[in-house]
Amino acid sequence: MAKPDPQELYDEFYYATGCGLPYRRDEHWTTFFGRIADGIVTTIDPQSVLDAGCALGLLVEQLRLREVEAEGLDISEFAITNAPEAVRPYVRVGSVAEPFGRRYDLIVCIEVLEHISCEEAERAVVNFCAHTDDVLFSSSPLDFKEATHFNVHPVEYWADLFARQGFVRDVDFDASFLTPWAIRFRRSTEPQHRVVRNYERRFWELWKANTDLRELALEQRKQLEAAAAVIQSLHATQAELQFQLAAQQLQLAAHQQTLQMQQQTIQIYHDELHRHTLTAKQREKELTTHIEQELKVYVGRLEADLTRKIAHINALKGAVENLEAGRLMRVLRFVERWRSGRTKP
């Protein structure tokens, strides 16, 4: 099988699609490499750094902004050509497996060696160790899906290669600001028993932490089970309360419906009463008017009858007076005749 041409593999299409987000000088990648540069300066504080496999040189840029003498190299001509203008004098096209021409306080290699063959990666490790005493290294042990990952291995594989060159893990250094699997390999001048001692110390700390975490996980699991039982009981209580609430809501709805019907009935009664009241008042008014009219007629009749009776009485009085007057005249004539002797008493 022919060896792939790196210029064809790591071209514009690769940097646009092969790194998750498009790999370019933007806010995301500037922030990402700025955080790594801060971690390097804060925890290692090197004077000179080589970024082996620097791609666009974004880490070189961030390190130089922090006054670190940083350089970079990458196999991709496209990447070096498109590096930020300010760092182009400090980056170059080259292989990580070929001599660098000088020593550095620190060599950084971030997700590079899984992209090359096993033989070339082993030469690269030897090359790193020949040009520094301190390597900050990361190579994905998990990502087999990327088409250009030809050489994916677990971390112990790389630890073995570095150990052959006299480099061992700095067990007290936390390189997780780079990647979760990143390691700081440093040249060891200590005897083997002290190296083993350090590894055992760190192994014990990690074993103890892992054991305690497992115990804590089991305790939390029991607590979660108890909490789940309480939650289940609360759910049952909640369901019962919801059932009771639903029943009460139905009763309330029935009461509200009854109340509404009663209110409607009362309104009907009220309207009917109002209508009857108006009718009664109208009838009372009409009856009063009728009575008044009847009384007026009756009074008129009484007045007319009284007038006739008064006239009749007056007539009778006149007749009586006439009778009395006639009778008196007869008496007077009788008396006059009696006195004259013409008539006997």
C-alpha positions as MATLAB code, in Angstrom:
seq = 'MAKPDPQELYDEFYYATGCGLPYRRDEHWTTFFGRIADGIVTTIDPQSVLDAGCALGLLVEQLRLREVEAEGLDISEFAITNAPEAVRPYVRVGSVAEPFGRRYDLIVCIEVLEHISCEEAERAVVNFCAHTDDVLFSSSPLDFKEATHFNVHPVEYWADLFARQGFVRDVDFDASFLTPWAIRFRRSTEPQHRVVRNYERRFWELWKANTDLRELALEQRKQLEAAAAVIQSLHATQAELQFQLAAQQLQLAAHQQTLQMQQQTIQIYHDELHRHTLTAKQREKELTTHIEQELKVYVGRLEADLTRKIAHINALKGAVENLEAGRLMRVLRFVERWRSGRTKP';
ca = [
       0.000    0.000    0.000;
       1.424    3.376   -1.068;
       2.122    5.893    1.652;
      -0.451    8.731    1.551;
       0.807   12.138    0.480;
       0.519   14.451    3.555;
      -0.154   17.438    1.307;
      -3.195   15.684   -0.092;
      -4.406   14.502    3.329;
      -3.986   17.745    5.276;
      -5.298   20.244    2.777;
      -8.006   22.903    2.960;
     -10.793   20.277    3.027;
      -9.226   18.492    6.008;
      -8.951   21.663    8.096;
     -12.539   22.580    7.193;
     -14.033   19.190    8.105;
     -11.587   16.979   10.011;
     -11.298   18.819   13.339;
     -14.882   18.997   14.483;
     -15.468   22.706   14.020;
     -13.736   24.314   11.017;
     -10.116   24.825   12.030;
      -9.296   28.483   11.461;
      -8.219   31.540   13.387;
     -11.520   32.483   15.022;
     -12.799   33.177   18.541;
     -13.301   29.491   19.389;
      -9.801   28.291   18.482;
      -8.097   31.446   19.752;
      -9.776   30.921   23.147;
      -8.939   27.195   23.099;
      -5.231   27.687   22.457;
      -5.124   30.722   24.748;
      -6.268   28.480   27.607;
      -3.553   25.915   26.751;
      -0.915   28.652   26.571;
      -1.988   29.910   30.003;
      -1.671   26.362   31.380;
       1.828   25.973   29.950;
       3.064   29.335   31.201;
       1.478   28.936   34.636;
       2.510   25.346   35.384;
       5.777   24.897   33.423;
       7.021   28.416   32.559;
       9.398   27.444   29.720;
      11.561   30.001   27.946;
      11.509   28.217   24.597;
       8.829   25.923   23.166;
       8.423   23.908   19.984;
       4.903   22.995   18.907;
       5.503   19.779   16.946;
       2.587   19.515   14.511;
       1.509   23.151   14.961;
      -1.072   23.242   12.114;
      -1.932   26.958   11.644;
       0.429   27.989   14.432;
      -2.349   29.195   16.760;
      -0.625   27.897   19.912;
       2.648   29.471   18.766;
       0.802   32.775   18.399;
      -0.713   32.570   21.904;
       2.602   31.590   23.505;
       4.469   34.447   21.815;
       1.765   36.843   23.018;
       2.769   35.648   26.506;
       6.450   36.407   25.783;
       7.491   32.779   25.254;
      10.035   32.031   22.499;
       7.733   29.668   20.617;
       8.220   27.993   17.239;
       6.242   25.444   15.278;
       6.455   23.010   12.420;
       3.903   20.992   10.512;
       3.927   18.621    7.558;
       1.045   20.508    5.880;
       2.107   23.226    3.454;
      -1.513   24.483    3.431;
      -1.476   24.962    7.211;
       1.864   26.795    7.326;
       0.898   28.993    4.365;
      -2.304   30.012    6.173;
      -0.721   30.683    9.564;
      -1.351   34.154   11.041;
       0.972   36.668    9.448;
       2.539   37.608   12.803;
       3.803   34.040   13.433;
       4.831   32.995    9.900;
       8.506   33.748   10.628;
       8.325   31.258   13.501;
       6.609   28.299   11.786;
       7.868   26.052    9.005;
       7.003   22.972    6.976;
       8.720   19.899    8.398;
       8.394   16.390    9.823;
       8.212   15.729   13.560;
      10.446   12.685   12.976;
      13.357   14.729   11.562;
      15.942   16.678   13.585;
      14.805   20.154   14.699;
      18.212   21.823   14.610;
      18.158   23.071   18.229;
      17.056   22.198   21.744;
      13.961   23.565   23.515;
      12.904   23.865   27.120;
       9.637   22.186   26.177;
       8.262   20.330   23.157;
       4.481   20.231   22.840;
       2.841   17.559   20.680;
      -0.959   17.731   20.606;
      -2.901   15.023   18.734;
      -0.263   14.465   16.066;
       1.383   11.031   16.277;
      -1.881    9.123   15.679;
      -1.804   10.662   12.166;
       1.459    8.967   11.144;
       2.705    5.363   10.911;
       4.002    3.422   13.923;
       7.595    3.532   12.620;
       7.494    7.263   12.015;
       5.824    7.882   15.398;
       8.571    5.926   17.183;
      11.209    8.010   15.373;
       9.310   11.147   16.401;
       9.449   10.142   20.071;
      13.188    9.542   19.778;
      13.512   12.909   18.026;
      11.588   14.714   20.774;
      13.743   13.203   23.471;
      16.893   14.203   21.596;
      15.931   17.901   21.559;
      14.460   18.482   25.029;
      14.164   17.143   28.551;
      10.459   17.981   28.835;
       7.597   16.861   26.552;
       3.924   17.759   26.928;
       2.253   15.000   24.951;
      -1.272   14.061   23.889;
      -2.497   11.442   21.417;
      -6.087   10.234   21.306;
      -6.495    6.673   22.659;
     -10.127    6.507   21.550;
     -10.793    8.136   18.196;
     -10.672    5.429   15.546;
     -13.301    7.051   13.313;
     -11.138    9.841   11.918;
      -9.935    8.764    8.457;
      -6.381   10.068    9.051;
      -5.903    8.296   12.390;
      -3.525    5.511   11.335;
      -1.821    4.970   14.686;
      -4.225    5.114   17.640;
      -2.866    3.565   20.863;
      -3.615    3.653   24.613;
      -1.509    5.912   26.813;
       0.684    3.062   28.088;
       1.958    2.498   24.538;
       3.364    6.013   24.402;
       4.639    5.747   27.971;
       6.605    2.685   26.925;
       8.199    4.518   23.963;
       9.205    7.479   26.111;
      10.509    5.205   28.897;
      12.905    3.615   26.406;
      14.429    7.076   25.986;
      14.690    7.616   29.749;
      11.509    9.756   29.990;
       8.834    8.977   32.559;
       5.491   10.500   33.461;
       5.559   13.384   35.888;
       3.018   11.784   38.216;
       2.421   15.042   40.082;
       1.647   17.104   36.984;
      -1.978   17.573   35.897;
      -2.005   17.992   32.107;
      -5.784   17.828   31.776;
      -5.895   21.475   30.640;
      -4.627   20.019   27.345;
      -6.745   16.846   27.017;
      -8.011   14.285   29.564;
      -5.296   11.839   28.455;
      -2.396   14.299   28.146;
       0.904   13.421   29.884;
       3.995   15.375   30.790;
       7.043   13.175   30.090;
      10.309   14.323   31.641;
      13.845   13.006   31.390;
      14.553   10.983   34.524;
      17.968   10.919   36.184;
      16.688    9.179   39.271;
      17.473    5.502   39.959;
      14.833    2.989   38.969;
      13.710    2.302   42.532;
      12.820    5.975   43.052;
      10.877    6.052   39.780;
       9.011    2.959   40.907;
       8.474    4.579   44.308;
       6.882    7.639   42.691;
       4.677    5.525   40.462;
       3.578    3.412   43.431;
       2.794    6.516   45.473;
       0.712    7.918   42.686;
      -0.864    4.531   42.007;
      -1.843    4.254   45.681;
      -3.369    7.758   45.654;
      -5.356    6.986   42.539;
      -6.342    3.534   43.848;
      -7.476    5.040   47.133;
      -9.375    7.818   45.377;
     -10.980    5.268   43.062;
     -11.901    2.979   45.978;
     -13.335    5.849   48.000;
     -15.292    7.034   44.993;
     -16.697    3.530   44.499;
     -17.684    3.369   48.178;
     -19.205    6.815   47.887;
     -21.025    5.738   44.737;
     -22.435    2.700   46.576;
     -23.498    4.862   49.521;
     -25.089    7.346   47.177;
     -26.764    4.478   45.349;
     -28.318    3.310   48.609;
     -29.354    6.867   49.350;
     -30.796    7.145   45.868;
     -32.699    3.881   46.363;
     -34.105    5.203   49.650;
     -34.878    8.505   47.989;
     -36.505    6.638   45.101;
     -38.708    4.751   47.587;
     -39.656    8.034   49.235;
     -40.321    9.572   45.833;
     -42.435    6.576   44.864;
     -44.400    6.943   48.106;
     -44.763   10.642   47.447;
     -45.917    9.865   43.913;
     -48.552    7.511   45.329;
     -49.623   10.166   47.824;
     -49.626   12.711   45.053;
     -51.780   10.425   42.907;
     -54.224    9.964   45.796;
     -54.318   13.688   46.445;
     -54.803   14.345   42.762;
     -57.677   11.853   42.751;
     -59.227   13.548   45.773;
     -58.653   16.922   44.191;
     -60.301   15.741   40.990;
     -63.297   14.445   42.990;
     -63.529   17.730   44.883;
     -63.252   19.631   41.639;
     -66.124   17.562   40.234;
     -68.161   18.288   43.358;
     -67.269   21.931   43.119;
     -68.265   21.950   39.471;
     -71.603   20.313   40.384;
     -72.139   22.855   43.173;
     -71.246   25.660   40.840;
     -73.675   24.319   38.258;
     -76.421   24.029   40.915;
     -75.623   27.510   42.142;
     -75.746   28.804   38.609;
     -79.128   27.155   38.069;
     -80.382   28.592   41.345;
     -79.120   32.001   40.373;
     -80.868   31.662   37.035;
     -84.095   30.585   38.808;
     -83.826   33.486   41.236;
     -83.292   35.806   38.327;
     -86.354   34.378   36.593;
     -88.389   34.809   39.796;
     -87.027   38.281   40.200;
     -87.882   39.196   36.616;
     -91.375   37.659   37.005;
     -91.931   39.461   40.285;
     -90.785   42.680   38.727;
     -93.114   42.085   35.810;
     -96.021   41.259   38.156;
     -95.224   44.285   40.279;
     -95.303   46.511   37.224;
     -98.549   44.853   36.110;
    -100.128   45.242   39.571;
     -99.088   48.851   39.712;
    -100.521   49.402   36.265;
    -103.724   47.656   37.202;
    -103.915   49.600   40.483;
    -103.444   52.800   38.567;
    -106.073   51.811   36.055;
    -108.500   50.754   38.850;
    -107.864   53.970   40.742;
    -108.525   55.953   37.591;
    -111.681   53.927   36.937;
    -112.928   54.376   40.529;
    -112.190   58.060   40.365;
    -114.156   58.273   37.150;
    -117.010   56.213   38.659;
    -117.001   58.413   41.768;
    -117.083   61.502   39.665;
    -120.091   60.125   37.763;
    -121.749   59.018   41.005;
    -121.078   62.354   42.686;
    -122.426   64.064   39.597;
    -125.526   61.999   39.811;
    -125.862   62.691   43.533;
    -125.380   66.377   42.927;
    -127.981   66.303   40.162;
    -130.413   64.330   42.363;
    -129.738   66.669   45.259;
    -130.404   69.619   43.015;
    -133.704   68.045   41.938;
    -134.653   67.268   45.547;
    -133.773   70.778   46.658;
    -135.915   72.112   43.824;
    -138.734   69.750   44.858;
    -138.373   70.801   48.509;
    -138.406   74.399   47.474;
    -141.478   73.662   45.413;
    -143.092   71.917   48.373;
    -142.119   74.799   50.580;
    -143.753   77.094   48.087;
    -146.873   74.948   47.998;
    -146.955   74.755   51.795;
    -146.495   78.436   52.029;
    -149.269   78.892   49.518;
    -151.462   76.474   51.464;
    -150.681   78.201   54.710;
    -151.353   81.534   53.164;
    -154.668   80.306   51.732;
    -155.659   78.726   55.015;
    -154.788   81.865   56.897;
    -156.863   83.939   54.529;
    -159.847   81.639   55.049;
    -159.419   81.816   58.819;
    -159.173   85.557   58.693;
    -162.332   85.765   56.577;
    -164.104   83.344   58.901;
    -163.071   85.412   61.897;
    -164.128   88.531   60.133;
    -167.516   87.014   59.320;
    -167.900   85.729   62.844;
    -167.192   89.073   64.204;
    -169.620   90.547   61.841;
    -172.146   87.994   63.035;
    -172.636   86.469   59.759;
    -171.239   83.251   60.903;
    -171.759   81.281   64.098;
    -168.811   80.093   66.022;
];
